[in-house]
Amino acid sequence: MQINNNINVFDGYVKEYDQWYDKNKFAYLSELEALKQVVPEEGKGLEIGVGSGRFAEPLGVSVGIDPSKKMLELAKSRGIKTFTGKGKCLPFFGQEFDYVLIVITLCFVDKPEQVIEEAKRVLKDNGKLIIGIIDKDSHLGKYYREKKMQGHRFYKEANFFSAQEVIELLTRHRFKNIVTAQTIFKPVEEIKEPEISKSGFGEGGFVVICGNK
């Protein structure tokens, strides 16, 4: 998980961060199912803000970058080829990847426009940029915005986006064929089985936005 000026928060709570996915198994599986709607089954993928590799591993993303070395240790143990760094300055050649994944991370970066431009640079022509967010206008977004206001160790530095704002961000950077999918329709603790994702946004707390270079 990439975060602006606060890397040590994630370094200091790696186990706590990673265990969330076990404690909230069905919410996590719901998010994965929504992402699988657009993540290619083949090709070379990169995850910016790979964190502990919880999304990269099951989605078959082979390469991950993150500023947290302790997070990367976990990602590496899950079979991800890891690089230490930030999304605004990627250590990769242009047109190196078939798709780039950014899950949750966008709300933690200090220069989102630069991150999107860098993702575009390393994408092959017609490659996919896939962004997963907690929609700030959703029930889940409101919950996490309250956590931010309360000074939560992970979320106090977050700058949450709405799905519409991310669509506009991709449009400004000339991505095309933009599609969306949503899930997490109930409070996380009430989800007892993986939810079926829907197209669009406005109902689900977790939204996937995908566009082609």
C-alpha positions as CSV (number, residue, x, y, z in Angstrom):
1,M,0.0,0.0,0.0
2,Q,1.5,3.3,-1.1
3,I,1.0,6.2,1.2
4,N,2.2,9.8,1.1
5,N,4.7,10.8,3.8
6,N,3.5,8.0,6.1
7,I,5.2,4.8,5.0
8,N,6.1,3.8,8.6
9,V,2.4,3.4,9.5
10,F,2.1,0.4,7.2
11,D,5.6,-0.9,8.1
12,G,4.6,-0.9,11.8
13,Y,1.3,-2.6,11.3
14,V,1.9,-5.1,8.5
15,K,0.3,-8.1,10.3
16,E,-2.7,-6.0,11.3
17,Y,-3.2,-4.8,7.8
18,D,-2.8,-8.2,6.2
19,Q,-5.1,-10.0,8.7
20,W,-8.0,-7.7,7.7
21,Y,-8.5,-9.9,4.6
22,D,-8.9,-13.0,6.7
23,K,-11.2,-11.4,9.2
24,N,-13.4,-10.0,6.4
25,K,-13.0,-12.9,4.0
26,F,-16.3,-12.5,2.1
27,A,-15.9,-8.8,1.6
28,Y,-12.4,-9.5,0.3
29,L,-13.6,-12.2,-2.0
30,S,-16.3,-9.9,-3.3
31,E,-13.7,-7.3,-4.2
32,L,-11.7,-9.9,-6.0
33,E,-14.7,-11.1,-8.0
34,A,-15.4,-7.5,-9.1
35,L,-11.8,-7.1,-10.2
36,K,-11.8,-10.4,-12.1
37,Q,-14.5,-8.9,-14.4
38,V,-11.8,-6.8,-16.0
39,V,-8.3,-8.1,-15.1
40,P,-6.9,-10.1,-18.1
41,E,-6.2,-13.8,-17.5
42,E,-3.1,-13.5,-19.6
43,G,-0.3,-10.9,-20.1
44,K,2.2,-9.2,-17.9
45,G,0.7,-7.2,-15.1
46,L,1.9,-4.6,-12.6
47,E,0.3,-3.6,-9.3
48,I,1.1,-0.1,-8.0
49,G,0.9,-0.1,-4.3
50,V,1.0,-3.9,-4.1
51,G,1.1,-4.0,-0.3
52,S,1.2,-7.5,1.0
53,G,0.2,-9.0,-2.4
54,R,-3.4,-9.9,-1.3
55,F,-4.8,-8.8,-4.7
56,A,-1.8,-9.4,-7.0
57,E,-1.4,-13.1,-6.1
58,P,-5.0,-14.4,-6.8
59,L,-5.3,-12.1,-9.8
60,G,-2.1,-13.4,-11.4
61,V,-0.3,-10.1,-11.3
62,S,3.4,-10.9,-11.5
63,V,5.1,-7.6,-10.6
64,G,4.4,-5.2,-7.7
65,I,5.8,-1.9,-6.5
66,D,5.4,-0.3,-3.0
67,P,7.4,2.0,-0.8
68,S,6.9,-0.3,2.3
69,K,9.7,-2.8,2.4
70,K,8.0,-4.9,5.1
71,M,4.9,-5.1,3.0
72,L,6.9,-6.2,0.1
73,E,8.4,-9.0,2.1
74,L,4.9,-10.5,2.4
75,A,4.2,-9.9,-1.3
76,K,7.4,-11.6,-2.3
77,S,6.5,-14.6,-0.2
78,R,3.3,-14.8,-2.2
79,G,5.3,-15.1,-5.5
80,I,5.3,-11.5,-6.6
81,K,8.4,-10.0,-8.2
82,T,8.7,-6.8,-6.0
83,F,10.3,-3.4,-6.4
84,T,10.6,-0.7,-3.8
85,G,9.3,2.7,-5.0
86,K,6.3,4.9,-5.7
87,G,3.8,5.1,-8.5
88,K,4.7,8.6,-9.5
89,C,8.2,7.4,-10.7
90,L,8.1,3.8,-11.9
91,P,11.4,2.0,-12.5
92,F,10.1,0.3,-15.7
93,F,10.5,0.8,-19.4
94,G,7.7,2.4,-21.5
95,Q,5.1,0.0,-22.8
96,E,6.3,-2.9,-20.6
97,F,3.0,-4.1,-19.2
98,D,-0.3,-5.4,-20.7
99,Y,-2.2,-4.0,-17.7
100,V,-1.7,-2.0,-14.5
101,L,-3.7,-2.5,-11.3
102,I,-4.1,0.1,-8.6
103,V,-6.4,-1.1,-5.7
104,I,-7.3,1.3,-2.9
105,T,-3.8,2.9,-3.2
106,L,-5.0,5.9,-5.2
107,C,-6.4,7.6,-2.1
108,F,-3.0,7.4,-0.4
109,V,-0.8,8.9,-3.2
110,D,0.3,12.5,-3.0
111,K,0.3,13.1,-6.8
112,P,-2.5,11.0,-8.4
113,E,-2.3,12.7,-11.8
114,Q,1.4,11.8,-12.0
115,V,0.7,8.2,-10.9
116,I,-1.9,7.9,-13.7
117,E,0.5,9.3,-16.3
118,E,3.2,7.0,-15.2
119,A,0.9,4.0,-15.4
120,K,0.0,5.1,-18.9
121,R,3.6,5.4,-19.8
122,V,4.4,1.7,-18.9
123,L,1.3,0.3,-20.5
124,K,1.4,-1.2,-24.0
125,D,-0.9,0.4,-26.6
126,N,-4.5,-0.6,-25.8
127,G,-3.3,-1.9,-22.4
128,K,-5.7,-1.7,-19.4
129,L,-5.5,0.5,-16.4
130,I,-7.7,-1.0,-13.6
131,I,-8.4,1.0,-10.5
132,G,-10.3,-0.2,-7.4
133,I,-11.5,2.4,-4.9
134,I,-13.7,2.8,-1.9
135,D,-16.3,5.2,-3.5
136,K,-16.3,8.2,-1.1
137,D,-20.0,8.8,-1.9
138,S,-21.1,5.3,-0.9
139,H,-22.1,3.9,2.5
140,L,-18.6,2.4,2.8
141,G,-16.9,5.7,1.8
142,K,-18.8,7.6,4.5
143,Y,-17.7,5.0,7.0
144,Y,-14.0,5.4,6.1
145,R,-14.3,9.2,5.9
146,E,-15.5,9.1,9.5
147,K,-12.4,6.9,10.4
148,K,-10.3,9.6,8.7
149,M,-11.9,12.3,10.8
150,Q,-11.2,10.2,13.9
151,G,-7.5,10.0,13.1
152,H,-7.4,6.3,12.2
153,R,-3.7,5.3,11.8
154,F,-4.2,4.1,8.2
155,Y,-6.9,6.5,7.0
156,K,-6.1,9.8,8.5
157,E,-3.9,10.7,5.5
158,A,-6.3,9.3,2.9
159,N,-7.9,11.4,0.2
160,F,-10.9,9.4,-0.9
161,F,-12.3,9.7,-4.5
162,S,-15.7,9.1,-5.9
163,A,-16.1,6.8,-8.9
164,Q,-17.1,9.8,-11.0
165,E,-13.8,11.6,-10.1
166,V,-11.8,8.6,-11.1
167,I,-13.6,8.4,-14.4
168,E,-12.9,12.0,-15.0
169,L,-9.2,11.4,-14.1
170,L,-8.9,8.7,-16.7
171,T,-10.7,10.7,-19.3
172,R,-8.3,13.6,-18.8
173,H,-5.4,11.2,-19.5
174,R,-7.2,10.0,-22.6
175,F,-8.1,6.5,-21.6
176,K,-10.9,5.1,-23.6
177,N,-13.6,2.3,-23.3
178,I,-14.1,3.1,-19.6
179,V,-16.2,0.5,-17.8
180,T,-17.1,0.1,-14.1
181,A,-18.2,-2.6,-11.7
182,Q,-19.3,-2.4,-8.1
183,T,-19.7,-4.6,-5.1
184,I,-19.9,-4.4,-1.2
185,F,-23.6,-3.5,-1.1
186,K,-24.0,-4.2,2.7
187,P,-21.9,-3.3,5.7
188,V,-18.7,-5.4,5.6
189,E,-19.5,-7.3,8.8
190,E,-22.9,-8.4,7.4
191,I,-21.4,-10.1,4.3
192,K,-21.6,-13.8,4.8
193,E,-20.8,-15.0,1.2
194,P,-19.2,-13.4,-1.8
195,E,-21.4,-10.8,-3.4
196,I,-22.2,-10.8,-7.1
197,S,-20.8,-7.6,-8.7
198,K,-22.9,-5.3,-10.9
199,S,-21.9,-3.0,-13.6
200,G,-21.9,0.7,-13.0
201,F,-21.5,2.5,-9.6
202,G,-23.7,4.3,-7.1
203,E,-24.8,1.3,-5.0
204,G,-21.6,-0.5,-4.0
205,G,-19.0,0.6,-1.6
206,F,-16.1,-0.8,-3.7
207,V,-15.9,0.3,-7.4
208,V,-13.7,-0.9,-10.2
209,I,-12.9,1.5,-13.0
210,C,-11.1,0.2,-16.1
211,G,-9.9,2.0,-19.2
212,N,-7.7,1.3,-22.2
213,K,-4.6,3.3,-23.2
